[in-house]
Amino acid sequence: MTQRGWTLFIALSVIWGTPYLFIRIAVDYVEPSVMVALRVGLAAALLLPVALMRGQFRGIRRYLPWIGLFALVEITGPFLMLGYAETQLTSSTTALLIAGVPIVAAVLARSLGLDRRLGGMRVLGLAVGLSGVAILVGLDVPGDQWWAVGAAAVTVVGYALGPIIISTRLAEAPALAVITLALAANTVLYAPIAWVQRPTTPVPASAWWSIVILGVLCTAIAFLIFFALVAEVGPSRMTVITFLNPAVAVFLGIVILSEPITWGLVLGFPLVLLGSYLATRPERNPAGVIEDTPHP
């Protein structure tokens, strides 16, 4: 990986390790739909003038169907489901469930014919990672919170599909236009829902500031880095940011929210990360290597 790639990787890993904390704070006082609407609306409002000034929307029409699909799988479902998951699960547990993204991405890449590599070591990685998720869920999630795990699973699939769509169908599209339109579309979608579910009691400043940070740093700025990282290292390697951001999320959850250090975290966390590494590591055999670069 180049120096630029490492810089983007570290920046996005840290930035996307923080949303779990801010989402957990926000959904204690507002509905997840309200949080999502304000988050994407703020980000769209910040990016739209920049995209217009740079002429990013020229020739974008032919990409609109794929932008719509990207908006659906990367934002519409995952942002809402992540918020609902954190109404029941701790930010630490949620982050570790989302750490399964590289495992799902490896399976999807294989299923879609984008990566023919699925040797014994990668299969072992899938098994190890899934066992870590099973331990985490089995030890830390009560039976009445399984729907929250399901919501997190929807998020995992969406986050795994997003980079694939960017790499295969939107590689030549202006990145700023793509993410601005995706955010704007979700703003329009969620605005009426958020209005109906708007809070009727006072909301503390901590919740509002959490939503502002989610919109500005964790969405607007993070997505710009996200597109740059996919272009630099490819969709499969890009998802490896989930090796670091769960650690950031767990640290913040324990230190700021006083979340407990559970056996599920202690035993499941290393297995999920090890499985993700093994499932996405490059093949040693040059004959089996397919470059993780955008495909036409």
N, C-alpha and C positions, 0 to 999 in steps of 0.2 A: 504494500500500500504506500502511496506517495505521502509526502509531508502534508500536502493539502488534504488528502484523504483522512489522515490521522487527526488533523485539526478539526475537520468537519465531524468526524466520528466522535471525538471526545466531547465537542460542544453539544451535539445532538443527544448523546448519551446522558449528559448531565441535565440538559434542559428537559428532556422527556422522562427524567426520573422524578421531576417535581410535580407534574399534574396530579398524581394520586393524592398528594397532600392537599392541594388546593381544591380538588374536587370533593374530597372528604369534608373539608370545612364548609364548602358552599352548599352541598346537598343536605346538611344538617338544618338549613334554614329556608332553602328554596327547592322547588321541584326540579328534577334533572332536566326537564324540557326547558325550563326557564334558564338554567345555567348554560345549556347548549346554545339556545337562541342568542343570549347575550355574548357568549364566547365567540361564536362564529360571526355574529353581526359586527362586533367590535373589530375583529380581525379583517373582515371584508372591507369595512370602512377605512381602515388604515392602508390596505393594499390597493384598493381601487384607484385612487388618485395617482399613485406611483405607476401602476400598470398603464393607465391612460397616457400619462406624460411620456412614457417610454414607447408608446405605440405597440404595446404587446398584443393587442387584439386583432391585428391585421392577419387575415387568413386563418382565423381561429375557427371559422364555421365548420370546416370539414372534421374538426376534432370534437365537436359538441357531443355526439353520442357517447364517446369514450370518456369525456369529461363528466358527463352525467353518471356513467357507471362508476367512475372513480369516486365521485362525490358520495354516491350511495354506499360503497363498500368501505371507504376510508373515513367518512365523517358521519353520514346520516345514522347508520346503525351503530357503529362503535362508540361514538361520543355519547349517545343516549344510553346504550346498554352499560357502558362503563359507569355512568352516573348512577344508574339503578343498582348496579352491583355494589357500589360503595355506600349505598344506603343501608346495607346489611353487613358487608364484609369490611374488615380493616383495610386501610390503604396498603399495608405491607402484604397481606394475603392477596389482594387484587393484583398488585404489581407482580407477584411471583406467578400468578396464573397467566398474566399477559406475557411473562417471560417465555412461554411456550411458542411464541410467534415463529422463531427460526425453525422449530420442528415442523410446524404446519406448513411453513413456506417450502421446506425441503420436499414434503409430500406433494404439495401442489405443483411445484416445479417439475417433479418427476411425472405426475399425472398429466400435465399439460404438454409434455414433451420438450420442455425448456432446458432440462438437465437430465441427461441419461445416467448420471452417476448415482447409484444406490447400492454400493458394495456392502460387505459385511460390517465394516466399521460404522457406516452411516446407519444401517439397520439397528446396530447395537445402540447407537446414539438415540434413535427414536424410542427404543425400549427403555433405556435409562431415563430419558426425559419424561416419558409418560408415567413411569413408576414414581418419579419425584412429584409429579402433579397429583397422582393417586394418594401418596403419603400426605401431602399438604392438605388435600381435600378431606381425606379420611380422618386426620387428627384435628384439624382446625375448623372444619365447617359442620355445624349441626344439620340434622336432617331437614329442618324447616328453612334452610338457606340455600337449598340446591338450585332454586330458580336463579339466585344471584350468581352461582357458578355457571349456569347456562348463559346468563347475560354476558359474563366475562368471556365465555367460549365464542359467542358471536363476535365480540370485539377482536379476539385472536384471529379468527378467520378473515375478518375484514382487513386487519392490519397486515396479514400475510399476502392478501390479494392486491392491496394498493400498490406496492412497489412493482409487482408483475405487470399491472396495467400500465403504469408509467413507462416501464422499460420496453414493453412490447408494442404499445399503441400510442404513447404520448411522448416518446423520446425526442421527436423533432418539434413538438409543440412548445411555444413559449411557456416556461415554467410558471412565471408570475401570472400570466393570463389563466392558466389551468387552475391554479389554487384559488385565485380570486373568484373565478366563476363558480368553482365548487363551493366555496364558502358563501357566496352570495345566494346561490340556489338553496342552500340549507337555511340561510337566514329567512328567506321567503317561506320556506316550508315550515319552519319551527315558530315563526312569529305569532301566528294565530293560536297555536297550541299553548305557547308561553303566556299569551294574554289571558287565556281562559284559566290557566293554572298559576297566575301571578300570585305572589304572597299577599295575604290579607293581614298579617301581623308585622310589626317592625323587624327589620333584618339588620343585624349588627354590621358594622363597618368591615369587620374581618371577612365576612362572606362576600361583600361587594368587592373588596380589594382582591380577594382570591379569584373572582371572576375576571377582573381586569387583567391580572397577571396571566390567567389562562388564555385570554384573548390576545394580548400583546406578545408576550414572550413564548408561551407554550403552543401558540397556534400560528400567528402571523410570521414571527421570526423563525420559529422552528420549521415551518413548512418550506420556507426558502432554503434553509440548510438541508432539509430532507431531499428536495429535488436535486440540489447540488451534489449530495452524497450518492444518490442513486446513479447519477450520470458519471460520477468518479469511480465507483467501485462495483456497480451492478446491484441488482435486486437481492440476490441471495446473501452476499456479504453485508449489504446494508442492514438487513434485519438482525445482524449480530450486535447492534446497539443494545439489544435486550440483555446482553451479558452484563452490562454495567448499570443501566438505568434501574433495574430492580434493586440493586444494592443501594443506590441513591434514595429510592423510595422507602426501603426498609429503614435506613438510617434516619431519614426525616420523620417517618412514622413513629419510631421509638423515641427519638429525642424531643420532637415538638408535640406530638399527639399522645405521648406516653403509652403507645401500643405495646402489648406484652411480647416478650421473646418466647415463642411457643416451640414445642417439639416439632410441629409441622414445618416451621421455618427452619429450624436447625437441621432437620433430616431431609426435608424436601428441596430446599433452596439449592444445595450443592448438586443434587441429582439433576434438577432441571437445567442448571447452567452447564453441567458436564454433558448432558444429553444434547443440548443445543449446540455445543461446540463440536461434538462428534458427528452430529447430523449434518453440519454445514462445513466441516473442514475440507480443504482441497484434497483431491486424490493424489497419491504419490506416483501413481502410474501415469506418465504423460499421455499414453494412448487413450486414457479414459477421461482426460480433462477437457471440459468444454468451458470456454471463457465466460465468466459472469459479466458480460457486457450486454447493453440493450440489444434485443433482437428485433428484426423488422416486422 
